[in-house]
Amino acid sequence: MRYDRQILMAEIGIEGQKKLGNSVVTVVGCGGLGAPALVYLAEAGVGTIRMVDGDMVSESNLNRQFLYWEEDIGKKKADLAAKKLKKMNPQICVEPLSCYLTEENVDQILGSSDIVVDCVDSVETRILVERYCLAQDIFLVEGAVHGFYGYVMDISRETACLECIGYHLGKSPALVPALGAVVGVIGCLQAVEAVKRILGGRGLLLGTILQYDGLSCEFDKIEVEKDPKCRAHMSCREE
């Protein structure tokens, strides 16, 4: 069977595999972080994977976005990713959405998700995703990379979010420096966090930022506290 090796794991087993197959995970961004996250969610047998990205493949993507090749330049990322994931694992359902996430379409796109994996590099889009997931009580996996460095963080109503640590005060950079191998590490970790949540939530990075330093090859965990004055969390209480 396709999933024999992971069914052998005590944390998964047959029942865990059924949970994976019955889950809906939406990945926002099909680029450097999104590519490894999508591939390993598909290979794990997540039943429905929705992928959201309005970009087309460009030559500058090819150093880190391994789902795309030179022949794909100029084509829609979400459509390409869906076709390749379906070839990797014909047993799953893929839902490509070749559009950008906006306040007008966020409910339609994210609303039926069990988990959202945020793989974009726009501050504005990250905050939009976070606020929606908090409002709807949808588990969110965040990740980001800058050069040799990256981080992963899980977000829920009960724990700290990006706005709790002041992330919303920053601005989206024109270009983010990124090494493909580092992007791969972080994207894979995002997939791991999503799988762990589906299986029951043991060892999640809630209230914790996992930082990766590719230069020293070290991981650090930073505990972060929920800000009682955080606007994103306060809006949930108002509802």
C-alpha positions in Angstrom: 0.0 0.0 0.0 1.1 3.6 -0.7 1.0 4.6 3.0 2.4 1.5 4.6 5.6 3.1 6.0 3.7 5.9 7.8 0.9 3.6 9.0 3.7 1.8 10.8 4.2 4.9 12.9 2.5 4.7 16.3 1.4 8.3 15.9 -0.4 7.6 12.7 -1.6 4.0 12.2 -4.7 3.2 10.2 -7.0 5.6 12.1 -4.5 8.4 11.6 -4.3 7.7 7.9 -8.1 8.0 7.7 -8.0 11.3 9.5 -5.4 12.6 6.9 -7.7 11.3 4.0 -10.7 13.1 5.5 -9.0 16.5 5.9 -9.1 19.7 3.9 -5.9 21.8 3.9 -5.6 25.1 2.0 -2.1 26.3 1.1 -1.9 30.0 0.3 1.0 30.5 -2.0 2.4 27.9 -4.3 6.0 29.2 -4.4 9.2 28.4 -2.5 7.5 27.5 0.8 4.3 26.2 -0.9 6.1 23.7 -3.2 7.5 21.5 -0.4 4.5 21.9 1.8 2.2 20.9 -1.0 4.3 17.9 -2.1 4.6 16.4 1.4 0.9 17.0 2.3 0.0 15.2 -1.0 2.4 12.4 -0.4 1.1 12.0 3.2 -2.4 11.4 1.8 -4.2 14.6 2.9 -7.6 14.0 1.2 -8.3 17.5 -0.2 -5.6 20.1 -0.9 -6.6 23.6 -2.0 -3.8 25.7 -3.5 -4.2 29.5 -3.9 -1.8 31.6 -6.0 -2.4 34.3 -8.7 1.2 34.3 -9.9 2.7 32.8 -13.1 6.0 31.0 -13.2 9.0 33.3 -13.9 12.7 32.4 -14.4 13.6 33.9 -11.0 11.4 31.3 -9.3 13.4 28.3 -10.5 16.2 28.5 -7.9 13.8 27.3 -5.2 10.4 26.4 -6.5 11.0 22.9 -7.6 7.5 22.1 -8.8 8.2 24.3 -11.8 10.7 23.9 -14.7 11.8 26.1 -17.6 9.1 24.8 -19.8 6.6 26.1 -17.2 7.6 29.8 -17.4 4.6 32.0 -18.1 2.1 29.4 -16.9 -0.2 29.6 -13.8 1.5 28.2 -10.7 -1.7 26.9 -9.0 -2.8 25.0 -12.1 0.7 23.5 -12.6 1.0 22.5 -9.0 -2.4 20.8 -9.0 -1.6 18.7 -12.1 1.8 17.6 -10.7 0.4 16.8 -7.3 -2.3 14.7 -8.9 0.3 12.7 -10.8 2.3 12.2 -7.6 -0.8 10.9 -5.8 -3.9 10.2 -7.8 -5.8 9.3 -4.7 -6.2 12.9 -3.4 -8.4 15.7 -4.5 -6.7 18.9 -5.7 -8.4 22.3 -6.0 -6.3 24.9 -7.8 -7.3 28.6 -7.5 -5.4 30.9 -9.7 -6.2 34.1 -7.9 -4.9 36.3 -5.2 -6.5 36.3 -1.8 -8.5 39.4 -1.0 -11.0 40.5 1.6 -13.8 39.9 -1.0 -12.9 36.2 -1.6 -11.2 35.1 1.6 -14.3 33.5 3.0 -15.1 31.6 -0.1 -11.6 30.3 -0.4 -10.6 29.5 3.2 -14.0 28.9 4.8 -14.2 25.2 4.4 -10.6 24.5 5.5 -9.6 22.4 8.5 -6.1 23.9 8.3 -4.5 26.8 6.5 -0.8 26.8 5.6 0.4 30.3 4.9 3.3 30.4 2.4 3.2 34.0 1.1 5.7 36.7 1.6 3.3 39.6 1.7 2.7 41.2 5.1 -0.8 42.4 4.0 -1.8 38.9 2.9 -0.4 37.2 6.0 -2.5 39.5 8.2 -5.6 39.0 6.1 -5.1 35.2 6.4 -4.4 35.3 10.1 -7.4 37.5 11.0 -9.7 35.4 9.0 -8.4 32.1 10.5 -8.7 33.6 14.1 -12.2 34.8 13.4 -13.3 31.4 12.1 -11.3 29.4 14.5 -9.2 27.7 11.8 -5.8 26.3 12.7 -3.0 28.3 10.9 0.6 27.3 10.2 2.9 30.3 9.4 6.3 30.1 7.9 8.8 32.6 6.4 12.4 32.7 5.1 15.0 35.4 4.7 18.3 34.3 3.3 19.8 31.5 5.4 17.1 32.0 8.1 13.5 31.0 8.6 10.8 30.3 11.1 7.7 28.3 11.6 4.8 29.2 14.0 1.4 27.7 14.7 -1.5 30.1 15.4 -4.8 29.6 17.2 -7.3 31.6 19.2 -5.7 30.5 22.4 -2.1 31.4 21.6 0.0 34.3 20.3 -0.4 35.4 16.7 1.7 37.5 14.3 0.0 40.7 15.5 0.8 39.9 19.1 4.5 40.1 18.2 4.1 43.3 16.0 4.5 41.6 12.6 1.7 43.7 11.2 3.8 46.9 11.7 6.2 45.9 9.0 6.1 46.3 5.2 6.3 43.8 2.4 9.8 43.9 0.8 10.0 44.2 -2.9 12.2 41.1 -3.0 13.0 38.6 -0.3 16.5 36.9 -0.5 16.0 33.2 -0.4 18.2 30.1 -0.7 16.2 27.2 -2.1 17.4 24.6 0.4 16.4 26.8 3.4 13.0 27.5 1.9 12.7 23.7 1.5 13.4 23.2 5.2 10.8 25.6 6.3 8.1 24.4 3.9 8.7 20.8 5.0 8.3 21.9 8.6 5.0 23.6 7.8 3.7 20.3 6.3 4.8 18.5 9.4 2.9 20.9 11.6 -0.3 20.5 9.5 0.0 16.7 9.7 0.5 16.8 13.4 -2.6 18.9 13.9 -4.7 16.5 11.8 -3.4 13.6 13.9 -4.4 15.2 17.2 -2.1 18.1 17.9 0.8 16.5 19.8 3.9 18.8 20.0 2.5 21.7 18.0 4.3 25.0 17.8 1.6 27.0 19.6 2.9 30.0 21.5 6.3 29.1 20.1 8.4 30.4 17.2 10.8 27.7 15.8 13.7 29.6 14.3 16.2 28.0 11.8 19.7 29.3 11.2 21.0 27.7 8.1 24.5 29.1 8.6 25.1 27.5 12.0 22.6 24.7 11.3 20.8 25.4 14.6 17.2 25.5 15.7 15.9 27.7 18.5 12.5 27.8 20.1 11.3 31.2 21.3 8.2 31.3 23.6 5.8 34.1 22.8 2.8 35.3 24.8 -0.6 36.3 23.6 -1.1 40.0 23.8 -4.4 40.8 25.5 -4.6 44.0 23.5 -4.0 42.3 20.1 -6.7 43.6 17.7 -6.9 40.3 15.9 -7.8 38.4 19.1 -10.0 41.2 20.4 -12.1 41.0 17.2 -12.7 37.3 17.9 -14.1 38.1 21.4 -16.4 40.7 19.9 -17.9 38.1 17.7 
